[in-house]
Amino acid sequence: MTDDLLEGDVPAIPAGYEPMQWTRGFGRQIGPLYQRSAADGSYTRAFLVCEHHTNGMMNCHGGMLMAFADTAFGHAVSMKRADHYWVTVRLLTDFLSAAKLGDWVEGSGEVVGVDDDLFTVQGRIWCGDRTIMTGTGIFKTLGRRPPRHR
């Protein structure tokens, strides 16, 4: 038996989304993750709940939702300070509903406060019109990132 997906088994990704190029480390373990950007500067990150994201009830595992919230909320800091690394200081979330195997889960955040190198972000994770999770994160910017070569 193989874990590989046949071409016909690969789900359609909604228009406007592209795979995140997170090919090393932790992101590779929890992915694939997707993102889209809007003309107004807003963004949405997303993932399809696959079997490796689920718990014993075939719901998306809370740990996966927390990891996803960290990337979805924290990206708001990157939108403000793209030339800096950032780390999570605190992430508080409320689980409001479950995401099930096969659900397309989306998330985003908004910077609501800045104090020197600390950014406070409010975020939301959803599936369709159903809110899965809300939360607040505090993120700290660190040193400058090296220039990206394309």
N, C-alpha and C positions, 0 to 999 in steps of 0.2 A: 504494500500500500504506500502511496506517496502523499506528501503534504503539499505538493505543488498544485497550483491552480491551473486548470486548463484555460485557454484563452476565452472560451465561452462562459467560464465561471467567474471571471473578473467582473465585479459590479461596475455599473456606470457611475462615474463621479459627476456630481452636478456641475453645470456650466460655470465657468469663471474660476474654478478651483484648480490648483496645480500642486503636485507633490512638493512637500518641503524637502529641501536638500540636506536633510539631517541624516547623514550616512554613517556616522561613527557614534560610539558610546550609547548612552541611555536612550536617546531618541530612536535609534535603530531597533532597540529592543521593544519599544512600546508602539512603534509605527505599524503601518505607514500613516503619517500625518499629512494634512493638506492645508493650504491657505489660499486666501484671495484678498485682494486689496481693492478698495473702491476709489473713485475719483476724488471723493471728499477727504481722503486720508484715513478713513476707517478701515478696519480689517476684520476678518473672521478666520479662525483656525477650525479644523474639523478632522474627524476620523470616522471610519465605518467600524462598528463593533463587530469584531471577528472572534472566533472561538478563543484565541489566546488572550483576549481581554476580559473573559467572563469568569464568574464565580460558579459555585456548584448549582445555583439556581438558573444558570444561563443568562443572568443579568450582567451588565458591565460591572466589573469589580470596582469597589470604591477607591482602591489604590490607583487604578488606571484613571478614574475620573479626577483624583487629586493631582496626579502627574500631568494630566491634560490641562487642568485648571492652571497649574503653575506655568505652563508654556503659553496658554491662551491669555491669561491675565498679565503675565510678565512681559509679553511682547509689546504691551502699551508703553513700557519704559523704552524699549528699542525704538519705538516710533518717535520718542522725544529726544533720545540720546543714542542714535544709531552707532556712534563712534566709541561707545563704552561697553564694557562687559557689565553684567549685573548679576546679583545673587538674591535669592529669596531670604528675607529675614523672618517673615511670618506669613502664614497663609491660613485664613479662617474660612471655613466653608459650611454651608448648610445643604444637606442632601434633601431634595424635595420630591424627587420621583426617580424611577429606575429607567435606565437605558437597557434595551434588550438586544440580544444577538441579531445582527442585521440592521440595527438602527444607524442612521447618519446623525452624528452628534457634532454640534457646532458650539463655538465659544468665542468670547471677546472680552475685552476689558477697557477701562477708561481711567486715565490718571485723574484723580480728584484732589490731590495735594502733593506739594513738593516742599521739602525742608532740607536744604543743602543737597546731600547726595542720597536722601531717602525719598522714595516715591510711594505714595499710597494709591492703590488701584482698586476700583470696584469692578467686579466681573460677573458674568452670567454664562452658564452652560445650558444648552437647550437641544431639543429634538423636535423639529416641526414647531408646533405652537405650544409645546409642553416644556416648562422650565425644569431642568434636571437638578441644577445646583446654582446657588448664588454664593458670592464670597467677596472677601476683601484681602488684599495682599499688601505687604510692605516689602519693597525691593530696594536694594542698595546698589548704586553704581560704583564700579571699581575703576581700574585703570583703562586707558584707551585701548581699543582693539587695533591690531595692525591693519593697514589698508587691505581691502579685499581686491584680489586680482581676478578678473573675469576672462 
